[in-house]
């Protein structure tokens, strides 16, 4: 699934008020953290993740989350990244273009 620019813009607006549901720090992107991200994406579809590390490590984590969780990167600002993954059973986030 690939989001269009206008859809990402709409998702950024919806994510603005969200608080990070997962924090990745010293121990890195472990299997248990990936499972927690999976659960959060299934429950909320649109989530924020706090990435506590240097810039290169954060980029690596973002790429890994995108690949492992089959999620779409919506935005990164500093140490916070927003991800979206549509839940086919119970869609909660509106991504329509109207």
mmCIF file as gemmi writes it, N, C-alpha and C atoms, coordinates in Angstrom:
data_model
loop_
_atom_site.group_PDB
_atom_site.id
_atom_site.type_symbol
_atom_site.label_atom_id
_atom_site.label_alt_id
_atom_site.label_comp_id
_atom_site.label_asym_id
_atom_site.label_entity_id
_atom_site.label_seq_id
_atom_site.pdbx_PDB_ins_code
_atom_site.Cartn_x
_atom_site.Cartn_y
_atom_site.Cartn_z
_atom_site.occupancy
_atom_site.B_iso_or_equiv
_atom_site.pdbx_formal_charge
_atom_site.auth_seq_id
_atom_site.auth_asym_id
_atom_site.pdbx_PDB_model_num
ATOM 1 N N . UNK Axp A 1 ? 0.84 -1.169 0 1 0 ? 1 A 1
ATOM 2 C CA . UNK Axp A 1 ? 0 0 0 1 0 ? 1 A 1
ATOM 3 C C . UNK Axp A 1 ? 0.888 1.237 0 1 0 ? 1 A 1
ATOM 4 N N . UNK Axp A 2 ? 0.585 2.133 -0.879 1 0 ? 2 A 1
ATOM 5 C CA . UNK Axp A 2 ? 1.344 3.364 -0.947 1 0 ? 2 A 1
ATOM 6 C C . UNK Axp A 2 ? 0.387 4.543 -0.819 1 0 ? 2 A 1
ATOM 7 N N . UNK Axp A 3 ? 0.673 5.408 0.127 1 0 ? 3 A 1
ATOM 8 C CA . UNK Axp A 3 ? -0.177 6.567 0.351 1 0 ? 3 A 1
ATOM 9 C C . UNK Axp A 3 ? 0.216 7.697 -0.59 1 0 ? 3 A 1
ATOM 10 N N . UNK Axp A 4 ? -0.781 8.438 -1.045 1 0 ? 4 A 1
ATOM 11 C CA . UNK Axp A 4 ? -0.529 9.619 -1.861 1 0 ? 4 A 1
ATOM 12 C C . UNK Axp A 4 ? -0.167 10.772 -0.932 1 0 ? 4 A 1
ATOM 13 N N . UNK Axp A 5 ? 0.44 11.795 -1.486 1 0 ? 5 A 1
ATOM 14 C CA . UNK Axp A 5 ? 0.865 12.952 -0.702 1 0 ? 5 A 1
ATOM 15 C C . UNK Axp A 5 ? -0.278 13.596 0.07 1 0 ? 5 A 1
ATOM 16 N N . UNK Axp A 6 ? -1.432 13.716 -0.566 1 0 ? 6 A 1
ATOM 17 C CA . UNK Axp A 6 ? -2.578 14.348 0.095 1 0 ? 6 A 1
ATOM 18 C C . UNK Axp A 6 ? -3.098 13.484 1.244 1 0 ? 6 A 1
ATOM 19 N N . UNK Axp A 7 ? -2.99 12.161 1.084 1 0 ? 7 A 1
ATOM 20 C CA . UNK Axp A 7 ? -3.394 11.255 2.16 1 0 ? 7 A 1
ATOM 21 C C . UNK Axp A 7 ? -2.439 11.378 3.348 1 0 ? 7 A 1
ATOM 22 N N . UNK Axp A 8 ? -1.138 11.483 3.061 1 0 ? 8 A 1
ATOM 23 C CA . UNK Axp A 8 ? -0.169 11.663 4.138 1 0 ? 8 A 1
ATOM 24 C C . UNK Axp A 8 ? -0.416 12.975 4.873 1 0 ? 8 A 1
ATOM 25 N N . UNK Axp A 9 ? -0.758 13.999 4.131 1 0 ? 9 A 1
ATOM 26 C CA . UNK Axp A 9 ? -1.049 15.293 4.745 1 0 ? 9 A 1
ATOM 27 C C . UNK Axp A 9 ? -2.233 15.176 5.697 1 0 ? 9 A 1
ATOM 28 N N . UNK Axp A 10 ? -3.261 14.473 5.264 1 0 ? 10 A 1
ATOM 29 C CA . UNK Axp A 10 ? -4.445 14.274 6.112 1 0 ? 10 A 1
ATOM 30 C C . UNK Axp A 10 ? -4.078 13.464 7.364 1 0 ? 10 A 1
ATOM 31 N N . UNK Axp A 11 ? -3.267 12.433 7.188 1 0 ? 11 A 1
ATOM 32 C CA . UNK Axp A 11 ? -2.831 11.613 8.321 1 0 ? 11 A 1
ATOM 33 C C . UNK Axp A 11 ? -1.954 12.406 9.283 1 0 ? 11 A 1
ATOM 34 N N . UNK Axp A 12 ? -1.1 13.281 8.767 1 0 ? 12 A 1
ATOM 35 C CA . UNK Axp A 12 ? -0.277 14.126 9.648 1 0 ? 12 A 1
ATOM 36 C C . UNK Axp A 12 ? -1.16 14.992 10.53 1 0 ? 12 A 1
ATOM 37 N N . UNK Axp A 13 ? -2.229 15.523 9.96 1 0 ? 13 A 1
ATOM 38 C CA . UNK Axp A 13 ? -3.167 16.319 10.743 1 0 ? 13 A 1
ATOM 39 C C . UNK Axp A 13 ? -3.85 15.498 11.824 1 0 ? 13 A 1
ATOM 40 N N . UNK Axp A 14 ? -4.211 14.275 11.507 1 0 ? 14 A 1
ATOM 41 C CA . UNK Axp A 14 ? -4.862 13.402 12.483 1 0 ? 14 A 1
ATOM 42 C C . UNK Axp A 14 ? -3.88 12.936 13.559 1 0 ? 14 A 1
ATOM 43 N N . UNK Axp A 15 ? -2.61 12.806 13.202 1 0 ? 15 A 1
ATOM 44 C CA . UNK Axp A 15 ? -1.598 12.321 14.15 1 0 ? 15 A 1
ATOM 45 C C . UNK Axp A 15 ? -1.089 13.421 15.067 1 0 ? 15 A 1
ATOM 46 N N . UNK Axp A 16 ? -1.369 14.656 14.725 1 0 ? 16 A 1
ATOM 47 C CA . UNK Axp A 16 ? -0.815 15.78 15.482 1 0 ? 16 A 1
ATOM 48 C C . UNK Axp A 16 ? -1.09 15.682 16.981 1 0 ? 16 A 1
ATOM 49 N N . UNK Axp A 17 ? -2.287 15.302 17.354 1 0 ? 17 A 1
ATOM 50 C CA . UNK Axp A 17 ? -2.673 15.268 18.777 1 0 ? 17 A 1
ATOM 51 C C . UNK Axp A 17 ? -2.286 13.959 19.47 1 0 ? 17 A 1
ATOM 52 N N . UNK Axp A 18 ? -1.796 12.979 18.727 1 0 ? 18 A 1
ATOM 53 C CA . UNK Axp A 18 ? -1.462 11.685 19.322 1 0 ? 18 A 1
ATOM 54 C C . UNK Axp A 18 ? -0.193 11.763 20.164 1 0 ? 18 A 1
ATOM 55 N N . UNK Axp A 19 ? -0.132 10.914 21.158 1 0 ? 19 A 1
ATOM 56 C CA . UNK Axp A 19 ? 1.075 10.759 21.962 1 0 ? 19 A 1
ATOM 57 C C . UNK Axp A 19 ? 1.768 9.459 21.535 1 0 ? 19 A 1
ATOM 58 N N . UNK Axp A 20 ? 3.088 9.39 21.654 1 0 ? 20 A 1
ATOM 59 C CA . UNK Axp A 20 ? 3.791 8.152 21.279 1 0 ? 20 A 1
ATOM 60 C C . UNK Axp A 20 ? 3.308 6.96 22.106 1 0 ? 20 A 1
ATOM 61 N N . UNK Axp A 21 ? 3.032 5.841 21.43 1 0 ? 21 A 1
ATOM 62 C CA . UNK Axp A 21 ? 2.552 4.641 22.115 1 0 ? 21 A 1
ATOM 63 C C . UNK Axp A 21 ? 3.685 3.66 22.398 1 0 ? 21 A 1
ATOM 64 N N . UNK Axp A 22 ? 4.81 3.832 21.71 1 0 ? 22 A 1
ATOM 65 C CA . UNK Axp A 22 ? 5.973 2.966 21.889 1 0 ? 22 A 1
ATOM 66 C C . UNK Axp A 22 ? 7.212 3.851 21.91 1 0 ? 22 A 1
ATOM 67 N N . UNK Axp A 23 ? 8.167 3.502 22.772 1 0 ? 23 A 1
ATOM 68 C CA . UNK Axp A 23 ? 9.455 4.188 22.808 1 0 ? 23 A 1
ATOM 69 C C . UNK Axp A 23 ? 10.556 3.167 22.556 1 0 ? 23 A 1
ATOM 70 N N . UNK Axp A 24 ? 11.436 3.498 21.63 1 0 ? 24 A 1
ATOM 71 C CA . UNK Axp A 24 ? 12.581 2.639 21.338 1 0 ? 24 A 1
ATOM 72 C C . UNK Axp A 24 ? 13.817 3.388 21.819 1 0 ? 24 A 1
ATOM 73 N N . UNK Axp A 25 ? 14.611 2.739 22.669 1 0 ? 25 A 1
ATOM 74 C CA . UNK Axp A 25 ? 15.772 3.414 23.256 1 0 ? 25 A 1
ATOM 75 C C . UNK Axp A 25 ? 16.998 2.507 23.222 1 0 ? 25 A 1
ATOM 76 N N . UNK Axp A 26 ? 17.676 2.368 24.349 1 0 ? 26 A 1
ATOM 77 C CA . UNK Axp A 26 ? 18.961 1.67 24.465 1 0 ? 26 A 1
ATOM 78 C C . UNK Axp A 26 ? 18.976 0.271 23.865 1 0 ? 26 A 1
ATOM 79 N N . UNK Axp A 27 ? 17.964 -0.514 24.135 1 0 ? 27 A 1
ATOM 80 C CA . UNK Axp A 27 ? 17.955 -1.923 23.734 1 0 ? 27 A 1
ATOM 81 C C . UNK Axp A 27 ? 17.634 -2.104 22.255 1 0 ? 27 A 1
ATOM 82 N N . UNK Axp A 28 ? 17.219 -1.044 21.582 1 0 ? 28 A 1
ATOM 83 C CA . UNK Axp A 28 ? 16.978 -1.105 20.142 1 0 ? 28 A 1
ATOM 84 C C . UNK Axp A 28 ? 15.647 -1.719 19.772 1 0 ? 28 A 1
ATOM 85 N N . UNK Axp A 29 ? 15.551 -2.131 18.537 1 0 ? 29 A 1
ATOM 86 C CA . UNK Axp A 29 ? 14.319 -2.664 17.972 1 0 ? 29 A 1
ATOM 87 C C . UNK Axp A 29 ? 14.278 -4.182 18.169 1 0 ? 29 A 1
ATOM 88 N N . UNK Axp A 30 ? 13.944 -4.6 19.373 1 0 ? 30 A 1
ATOM 89 C CA . UNK Axp A 30 ? 13.894 -6.026 19.694 1 0 ? 30 A 1
ATOM 90 C C . UNK Axp A 30 ? 12.606 -6.643 19.161 1 0 ? 30 A 1
ATOM 91 N N . UNK Axp A 31 ? 12.527 -7.953 19.217 1 0 ? 31 A 1
ATOM 92 C CA . UNK Axp A 31 ? 11.328 -8.665 18.759 1 0 ? 31 A 1
ATOM 93 C C . UNK Axp A 31 ? 10.101 -8.258 19.567 1 0 ? 31 A 1
ATOM 94 N N . UNK Axp A 32 ? 10.262 -8.063 20.869 1 0 ? 32 A 1
ATOM 95 C CA . UNK Axp A 32 ? 9.115 -7.677 21.704 1 0 ? 32 A 1
ATOM 96 C C . UNK Axp A 32 ? 8.627 -6.268 21.351 1 0 ? 32 A 1
ATOM 97 N N . UNK Axp A 33 ? 9.542 -5.387 20.982 1 0 ? 33 A 1
ATOM 98 C CA . UNK Axp A 33 ? 9.141 -4.036 20.572 1 0 ? 33 A 1
ATOM 99 C C . UNK Axp A 33 ? 8.385 -4.105 19.244 1 0 ? 33 A 1
ATOM 100 N N . UNK Axp A 34 ? 8.855 -4.925 18.316 1 0 ? 34 A 1
ATOM 101 C CA . UNK Axp A 34 ? 8.164 -5.095 17.037 1 0 ? 34 A 1
ATOM 102 C C . UNK Axp A 34 ? 6.757 -5.647 17.264 1 0 ? 34 A 1
ATOM 103 N N . UNK Axp A 35 ? 6.609 -6.598 18.173 1 0 ? 35 A 1
ATOM 104 C CA . UNK Axp A 35 ? 5.283 -7.134 18.492 1 0 ? 35 A 1
ATOM 105 C C . UNK Axp A 35 ? 4.376 -6.058 19.072 1 0 ? 35 A 1
ATOM 106 N N . UNK Axp A 36 ? 4.915 -5.202 19.914 1 0 ? 36 A 1
ATOM 107 C CA . UNK Axp A 36 ? 4.13 -4.116 20.496 1 0 ? 36 A 1
ATOM 108 C C . UNK Axp A 36 ? 3.702 -3.113 19.422 1 0 ? 36 A 1
ATOM 109 N N . UNK Axp A 37 ? 4.587 -2.837 18.478 1 0 ? 37 A 1
ATOM 110 C CA . UNK Axp A 37 ? 4.236 -1.95 17.364 1 0 ? 37 A 1
ATOM 111 C C . UNK Axp A 37 ? 3.144 -2.588 16.512 1 0 ? 37 A 1
ATOM 112 N N . UNK Axp A 38 ? 3.269 -3.886 16.25 1 0 ? 38 A 1
ATOM 113 C CA . UNK Axp A 38 ? 2.229 -4.614 15.502 1 0 ? 38 A 1
ATOM 114 C C . UNK Axp A 38 ? 0.866 -4.499 16.195 1 0 ? 38 A 1
ATOM 115 N N . UNK Axp A 39 ? 0.865 -4.718 17.508 1 0 ? 39 A 1
ATOM 116 C CA . UNK Axp A 39 ? -0.382 -4.629 18.271 1 0 ? 39 A 1
ATOM 117 C C . UNK Axp A 39 ? -0.974 -3.228 18.191 1 0 ? 39 A 1
ATOM 118 N N . UNK Axp A 40 ? -0.126 -2.218 18.34 1 0 ? 40 A 1
ATOM 119 C CA . UNK Axp A 40 ? -0.599 -0.836 18.291 1 0 ? 40 A 1
ATOM 120 C C . UNK Axp A 40 ? -1.153 -0.483 16.91 1 0 ? 40 A 1
ATOM 121 N N . UNK Axp A 41 ? -0.493 -0.947 15.855 1 0 ? 41 A 1
ATOM 122 C CA . UNK Axp A 41 ? -0.991 -0.695 14.507 1 0 ? 41 A 1
ATOM 123 C C . UNK Axp A 41 ? -2.328 -1.394 14.266 1 0 ? 41 A 1
ATOM 124 N N . UNK Axp A 42 ? -2.478 -2.605 14.786 1 0 ? 42 A 1
ATOM 125 C CA . UNK Axp A 42 ? -3.749 -3.313 14.649 1 0 ? 42 A 1
ATOM 126 C C . UNK Axp A 42 ? -4.865 -2.594 15.4 1 0 ? 42 A 1
ATOM 127 N N . UNK Axp A 43 ? -4.544 -2.061 16.567 1 0 ? 43 A 1
ATOM 128 C CA . UNK Axp A 43 ? -5.551 -1.396 17.392 1 0 ? 43 A 1
ATOM 129 C C . UNK Axp A 43 ? -5.891 0.005 16.903 1 0 ? 43 A 1
ATOM 130 N N . UNK Axp A 44 ? -4.88 0.761 16.471 1 0 ? 44 A 1
ATOM 131 C CA . UNK Axp A 44 ? -5.086 2.187 16.197 1 0 ? 44 A 1
ATOM 132 C C . UNK Axp A 44 ? -4.894 2.596 14.74 1 0 ? 44 A 1
ATOM 133 N N . UNK Axp A 45 ? -4.21 1.809 13.969 1 0 ? 45 A 1
ATOM 134 C CA . UNK Axp A 45 ? -3.85 2.086 12.577 1 0 ? 45 A 1
ATOM 135 C C . UNK Axp A 45 ? -2.823 3.214 12.439 1 0 ? 45 A 1
ATOM 136 N N . UNK Axp A 46 ? -3.011 4.324 13.11 1 0 ? 46 A 1
ATOM 137 C CA . UNK Axp A 46 ? -2.106 5.466 13.037 1 0 ? 46 A 1
ATOM 138 C C . UNK Axp A 46 ? -1.454 5.653 14.399 1 0 ? 46 A 1
ATOM 139 N N . UNK Axp A 47 ? -0.119 5.551 14.437 1 0 ? 47 A 1
ATOM 140 C CA . UNK Axp A 47 ? 0.576 5.63 15.731 1 0 ? 47 A 1
ATOM 141 C C . UNK Axp A 47 ? 1.824 6.512 15.628 1 0 ? 47 A 1
ATOM 142 N N . UNK Axp A 48 ? 2.247 6.987 16.793 1 0 ? 48 A 1
ATOM 143 C CA . UNK Axp A 48 ? 3.524 7.682 16.914 1 0 ? 48 A 1
ATOM 144 C C . UNK Axp A 48 ? 4.467 6.817 17.724 1 0 ? 48 A 1
ATOM 145 N N . UNK Axp A 49 ? 5.74 6.844 17.337 1 0 ? 49 A 1
ATOM 146 C CA . UNK Axp A 49 ? 6.77 6.095 18.051 1 0 ? 49 A 1
ATOM 147 C C . UNK Axp A 49 ? 7.901 7.053 18.387 1 0 ? 49 A 1
ATOM 148 N N . UNK Axp A 50 ? 8.348 7.012 19.627 1 0 ? 50 A 1
ATOM 149 C CA . UNK Axp A 50 ? 9.484 7.827 20.089 1 0 ? 50 A 1
ATOM 150 C C . UNK Axp A 50 ? 10.763 7.034 19.855 1 0 ? 50 A 1
ATOM 151 N N . UNK Axp A 51 ? 11.71 7.628 19.131 1 0 ? 51 A 1
ATOM 152 C CA . UNK Axp A 51 ? 12.97 6.972 18.781 1 0 ? 51 A 1
ATOM 153 C C . UNK Axp A 51 ? 14.106 7.715 19.48 1 0 ? 51 A 1
ATOM 154 N N . UNK Axp A 52 ? 14.658 7.12 20.531 1 0 ? 52 A 1
ATOM 155 C CA . UNK Axp A 52 ? 15.676 7.775 21.347 1 0 ? 52 A 1
ATOM 156 C C . UNK Axp A 52 ? 17.074 7.285 20.969 1 0 ? 52 A 1
ATOM 157 N N . UNK Axp A 53 ? 17.662 7.916 19.941 1 0 ? 53 A 1
ATOM 158 C CA . UNK Axp A 53 ? 19.011 7.546 19.528 1 0 ? 53 A 1
ATOM 159 C C . UNK Axp A 53 ? 19.538 8.603 18.56 1 0 ? 53 A 1
ATOM 160 N N . UNK Axp A 54 ? 20.696 8.345 17.98 1 0 ? 54 A 1
ATOM 161 C CA . UNK Axp A 54 ? 21.264 9.283 17.011 1 0 ? 54 A 1
ATOM 162 C C . UNK Axp A 54 ? 20.534 9.172 15.672 1 0 ? 54 A 1
ATOM 163 N N . UNK Axp A 55 ? 20.761 10.125 14.805 1 0 ? 55 A 1
ATOM 164 C CA . UNK Axp A 55 ? 20.027 10.239 13.545 1 0 ? 55 A 1
ATOM 165 C C . UNK Axp A 55 ? 20.137 8.991 12.665 1 0 ? 55 A 1
ATOM 166 N N . UNK Axp A 56 ? 21.332 8.453 12.496 1 0 ? 56 A 1
ATOM 167 C CA . UNK Axp A 56 ? 21.519 7.287 11.634 1 0 ? 56 A 1
ATOM 168 C C . UNK Axp A 56 ? 20.792 6.052 12.172 1 0 ? 56 A 1
ATOM 169 N N . UNK Axp A 57 ? 20.853 5.869 13.482 1 0 ? 57 A 1
ATOM 170 C CA . UNK Axp A 57 ? 20.151 4.736 14.103 1 0 ? 57 A 1
ATOM 171 C C . UNK Axp A 57 ? 18.648 4.901 13.943 1 0 ? 57 A 1
ATOM 172 N N . UNK Axp A 58 ? 18.142 6.119 14.111 1 0 ? 58 A 1
ATOM 173 C CA . UNK Axp A 58 ? 16.7 6.37 13.931 1 0 ? 58 A 1
ATOM 174 C C . UNK Axp A 58 ? 16.272 6.044 12.506 1 0 ? 58 A 1
ATOM 175 N N . UNK Axp A 59 ? 17.071 6.45 11.516 1 0 ? 59 A 1
ATOM 176 C CA . UNK Axp A 59 ? 16.748 6.139 10.118 1 0 ? 59 A 1
ATOM 177 C C . UNK Axp A 59 ? 16.688 4.631 9.891 1 0 ? 59 A 1
ATOM 178 N N . UNK Axp A 60 ? 17.634 3.912 10.493 1 0 ? 60 A 1
ATOM 179 C CA . UNK Axp A 60 ? 17.665 2.456 10.365 1 0 ? 60 A 1
ATOM 180 C C . UNK Axp A 60 ? 16.413 1.831 11.003 1 0 ? 60 A 1
ATOM 181 N N . UNK Axp A 61 ? 16.041 2.316 12.186 1 0 ? 61 A 1
ATOM 182 C CA . UNK Axp A 61 ? 14.848 1.802 12.871 1 0 ? 61 A 1
ATOM 183 C C . UNK Axp A 61 ? 13.586 2.074 12.056 1 0 ? 61 A 1
ATOM 184 N N . UNK Axp A 62 ? 13.475 3.269 11.492 1 0 ? 62 A 1
ATOM 185 C CA . UNK Axp A 62 ? 12.296 3.616 10.691 1 0 ? 62 A 1
ATOM 186 C C . UNK Axp A 62 ? 12.182 2.678 9.488 1 0 ? 62 A 1
ATOM 187 N N . UNK Axp A 63 ? 13.276 2.45 8.8 1 0 ? 63 A 1
ATOM 188 C CA . UNK Axp A 63 ? 13.266 1.541 7.644 1 0 ? 63 A 1
ATOM 189 C C . UNK Axp A 63 ? 12.9 0.128 8.071 1 0 ? 63 A 1
ATOM 190 N N . UNK Axp A 64 ? 13.416 -0.301 9.202 1 0 ? 64 A 1
ATOM 191 C CA . UNK Axp A 64 ? 13.146 -1.647 9.695 1 0 ? 64 A 1
ATOM 192 C C . UNK Axp A 64 ? 11.678 -1.8 10.114 1 0 ? 64 A 1
ATOM 193 N N . UNK Axp A 65 ? 11.132 -0.811 10.787 1 0 ? 65 A 1
ATOM 194 C CA . UNK Axp A 65 ? 9.716 -0.851 11.199 1 0 ? 65 A 1
ATOM 195 C C . UNK Axp A 65 ? 8.827 -0.884 9.966 1 0 ? 65 A 1
ATOM 196 N N . UNK Axp A 66 ? 9.143 -0.056 8.991 1 0 ? 66 A 1
ATOM 197 C CA . UNK Axp A 66 ? 8.354 -0.011 7.763 1 0 ? 66 A 1
ATOM 198 C C . UNK Axp A 66 ? 8.322 -1.379 7.086 1 0 ? 66 A 1
ATOM 199 N N . UNK Axp A 67 ? 9.471 -2.033 7.044 1 0 ? 67 A 1
ATOM 200 C CA . UNK Axp A 67 ? 9.561 -3.337 6.382 1 0 ? 67 A 1
ATOM 201 C C . UNK Axp A 67 ? 8.941 -4.455 7.223 1 0 ? 67 A 1
ATOM 202 N N . UNK Axp A 68 ? 9.334 -4.568 8.494 1 0 ? 68 A 1
ATOM 203 C CA . UNK Axp A 68 ? 8.87 -5.666 9.346 1 0 ? 68 A 1
ATOM 204 C C . UNK Axp A 68 ? 7.377 -5.611 9.622 1 0 ? 68 A 1
ATOM 205 N N . UNK Axp A 69 ? 6.83 -4.415 9.79 1 0 ? 69 A 1
ATOM 206 C CA . UNK Axp A 69 ? 5.425 -4.264 10.166 1 0 ? 69 A 1
ATOM 207 C C . UNK Axp A 69 ? 4.532 -3.972 8.975 1 0 ? 69 A 1
ATOM 208 N N . UNK Axp A 70 ? 5.103 -3.902 7.779 1 0 ? 70 A 1
ATOM 209 C CA . UNK Axp A 70 ? 4.343 -3.583 6.575 1 0 ? 70 A 1
ATOM 210 C C . UNK Axp A 70 ? 3.542 -2.296 6.776 1 0 ? 70 A 1
ATOM 211 N N . UNK Axp A 71 ? 4.207 -1.299 7.356 1 0 ? 71 A 1
ATOM 212 C CA . UNK Axp A 71 ? 3.568 -0.025 7.668 1 0 ? 71 A 1
ATOM 213 C C . UNK Axp A 71 ? 4.08 1.054 6.731 1 0 ? 71 A 1
ATOM 214 N N . UNK Axp A 72 ? 3.339 2.122 6.658 1 0 ? 72 A 1
ATOM 215 C CA . UNK Axp A 72 ? 3.696 3.264 5.83 1 0 ? 72 A 1
ATOM 216 C C . UNK Axp A 72 ? 4.188 4.392 6.736 1 0 ? 72 A 1
ATOM 217 N N . UNK Axp A 73 ? 5.345 4.936 6.433 1 0 ? 73 A 1
ATOM 218 C CA . UNK Axp A 73 ? 5.856 6.081 7.18 1 0 ? 73 A 1
ATOM 219 C C . UNK Axp A 73 ? 5.076 7.311 6.756 1 0 ? 73 A 1
ATOM 220 N N . UNK Axp A 74 ? 4.473 7.99 7.727 1 0 ? 74 A 1
ATOM 221 C CA . UNK Axp A 74 ? 3.706 9.197 7.452 1 0 ? 74 A 1
ATOM 222 C C . UNK Axp A 74 ? 4.591 10.424 7.607 1 0 ? 74 A 1
ATOM 223 N N . UNK Axp A 75 ? 5.383 10.441 8.706 1 0 ? 75 A 1
ATOM 224 C CA . UNK Axp A 75 ? 6.19 11.626 8.984 1 0 ? 75 A 1
ATOM 225 C C . UNK Axp A 75 ? 7.215 11.321 10.065 1 0 ? 75 A 1
ATOM 226 N N . UNK Axp A 76 ? 8.347 12.005 9.99 1 0 ? 76 A 1
ATOM 227 C CA . UNK Axp A 76 ? 9.296 12.001 11.099 1 0 ? 76 A 1
ATOM 228 C C . UNK Axp A 76 ? 9.614 13.447 11.437 1 0 ? 76 A 1
ATOM 229 N N . UNK Axp A 77 ? 9.602 13.737 12.721 1 0 ? 77 A 1
ATOM 230 C CA . UNK Axp A 77 ? 10.014 15.039 13.225 1 0 ? 77 A 1
ATOM 231 C C . UNK Axp A 77 ? 10.91 14.779 14.422 1 0 ? 77 A 1
ATOM 232 N N . UNK Axp A 78 ? 12.182 15.091 14.274 1 0 ? 78 A 1
ATOM 233 C CA . UNK Axp A 78 ? 13.118 14.87 15.366 1 0 ? 78 A 1
ATOM 234 C C . UNK Axp A 78 ? 13.151 13.411 15.768 1 0 ? 78 A 1
ATOM 235 N N . UNK Axp A 79 ? 12.799 13.14 17.015 1 0 ? 79 A 1
ATOM 236 C CA . UNK Axp A 79 ? 12.842 11.788 17.543 1 0 ? 79 A 1
ATOM 237 C C . UNK Axp A 79 ? 11.48 11.105 17.552 1 0 ? 79 A 1
ATOM 238 N N . UNK Axp A 80 ? 10.537 11.612 16.786 1 0 ? 80 A 1
ATOM 239 C CA . UNK Axp A 80 ? 9.2 11.02 16.724 1 0 ? 80 A 1
ATOM 240 C C . UNK Axp A 80 ? 8.87 10.665 15.278 1 0 ? 80 A 1
ATOM 241 N N . UNK Axp A 81 ? 8.355 9.452 15.08 1 0 ? 81 A 1
ATOM 242 C CA . UNK Axp A 81 ? 7.941 9.002 13.757 1 0 ? 81 A 1
ATOM 243 C C . UNK Axp A 81 ? 6.483 8.542 13.819 1 0 ? 81 A 1
ATOM 244 N N . UNK Axp A 82 ? 5.729 8.864 12.776 1 0 ? 82 A 1
ATOM 245 C CA . UNK Axp A 82 ? 4.329 8.438 12.67 1 0 ? 82 A 1
ATOM 246 C C . UNK Axp A 82 ? 4.227 7.361 11.595 1 0 ? 82 A 1
ATOM 247 N N . UNK Axp A 83 ? 3.498 6.303 11.921 1 0 ? 83 A 1
ATOM 248 C CA . UNK Axp A 83 ? 3.303 5.195 10.989 1 0 ? 83 A 1
ATOM 249 C C . UNK Axp A 83 ? 1.82 4.91 10.83 1 0 ? 83 A 1
ATOM 250 N N . UNK Axp A 84 ? 1.461 4.403 9.653 1 0 ? 84 A 1
ATOM 251 C CA . UNK Axp A 84 ? 0.072 4.032 9.366 1 0 ? 84 A 1
ATOM 252 C C . UNK Axp A 84 ? 0.051 2.662 8.704 1 0 ? 84 A 1
ATOM 253 N N . UNK Axp A 85 ? -0.916 1.861 9.122 1 0 ? 85 A 1
ATOM 254 C CA . UNK Axp A 85 ? -1.193 0.598 8.448 1 0 ? 85 A 1
ATOM 255 C C . UNK Axp A 85 ? -2.679 0.344 8.548 1 0 ? 85 A 1
ATOM 256 N N . UNK Axp A 86 ? -3.324 0.183 7.416 1 0 ? 86 A 1
ATOM 257 C CA . UNK Axp A 86 ? -4.772 -0.024 7.372 1 0 ? 86 A 1
ATOM 258 C C . UNK Axp A 86 ? -5.122 -1.381 7.96 1 0 ? 86 A 1
ATOM 259 N N . UNK Axp A 87 ? -6.141 -1.392 8.795 1 0 ? 87 A 1
ATOM 260 C CA . UNK Axp A 87 ? -6.677 -2.637 9.328 1 0 ? 87 A 1
ATOM 261 C C . UNK Axp A 87 ? -7.882 -3.009 8.459 1 0 ? 87 A 1
ATOM 262 N N . UNK Axp A 88 ? -7.805 -4.093 7.688 1 0 ? 88 A 1
ATOM 263 C CA . UNK Axp A 88 ? -8.89 -4.426 6.766 1 0 ? 88 A 1
ATOM 264 C C . UNK Axp A 88 ? -10.192 -4.811 7.459 1 0 ? 88 A 1
ATOM 265 N N . UNK Axp A 89 ? -10.12 -5.254 8.705 1 0 ? 89 A 1
ATOM 266 C CA . UNK Axp A 89 ? -11.321 -5.692 9.415 1 0 ? 89 A 1
ATOM 267 C C . UNK Axp A 89 ? -12.084 -4.542 10.058 1 0 ? 89 A 1
ATOM 268 N N . UNK Axp A 90 ? -11.364 -3.606 10.66 1 0 ? 90 A 1
ATOM 269 C CA . UNK Axp A 90 ? -12.04 -2.494 11.347 1 0 ? 90 A 1
ATOM 270 C C . UNK Axp A 90 ? -11.244 -1.211 11.146 1 0 ? 90 A 1
ATOM 271 N N . UNK Axp A 91 ? -11.523 -0.535 10.034 1 0 ? 91 A 1
ATOM 272 C CA . UNK Axp A 91 ? -10.803 0.684 9.711 1 0 ? 91 A 1
ATOM 273 C C . UNK Axp A 91 ? -11.253 1.806 10.64 1 0 ? 91 A 1
ATOM 274 N N . UNK Axp A 92 ? -10.295 2.466 11.282 1 0 ? 92 A 1
ATOM 275 C CA . UNK Axp A 92 ? -10.587 3.537 12.226 1 0 ? 92 A 1
ATOM 276 C C . UNK Axp A 92 ? -10.173 4.908 11.709 1 0 ? 92 A 1
ATOM 277 N N . UNK Axp A 93 ? -9.168 4.944 10.853 1 0 ? 93 A 1
ATOM 278 C CA . UNK Axp A 93 ? -8.62 6.204 10.373 1 0 ? 93 A 1
ATOM 279 C C . UNK Axp A 93 ? -9.131 6.473 8.958 1 0 ? 93 A 1
ATOM 280 N N . UNK Axp A 94 ? -9.592 7.691 8.727 1 0 ? 94 A 1
ATOM 281 C CA . UNK Axp A 94 ? -10.116 8.078 7.432 1 0 ? 94 A 1
ATOM 282 C C . UNK Axp A 94 ? -8.984 8.573 6.543 1 0 ? 94 A 1
ATOM 283 N N . UNK Axp A 95 ? -8.763 7.893 5.413 1 0 ? 95 A 1
ATOM 284 C CA . UNK Axp A 95 ? -7.736 8.314 4.46 1 0 ? 95 A 1
ATOM 285 C C . UNK Axp A 95 ? -8.336 8.69 3.121 1 0 ? 95 A 1
ATOM 286 N N . UNK Axp A 96 ? -9.645 8.842 3.047 1 0 ? 96 A 1
ATOM 287 C CA . UNK Axp A 96 ? -10.295 9.185 1.792 1 0 ? 96 A 1
ATOM 288 C C . UNK Axp A 96 ? -9.898 10.588 1.373 1 0 ? 96 A 1
ATOM 289 N N . UNK Axp A 97 ? -9.932 10.829 0.082 1 0 ? 97 A 1
ATOM 290 C CA . UNK Axp A 97 ? -9.456 12.083 -0.466 1 0 ? 97 A 1
ATOM 291 C C . UNK Axp A 97 ? -10.517 13.167 -0.559 1 0 ? 97 A 1
ATOM 292 N N . UNK Axp A 98 ? -11.675 12.987 -0.003 1 0 ? 98 A 1
ATOM 293 C CA . UNK Axp A 98 ? -12.722 14.021 -0.125 1 0 ? 98 A 1
ATOM 294 C C . UNK Axp A 98 ? -12.685 14.987 1.001 1 0 ? 98 A 1
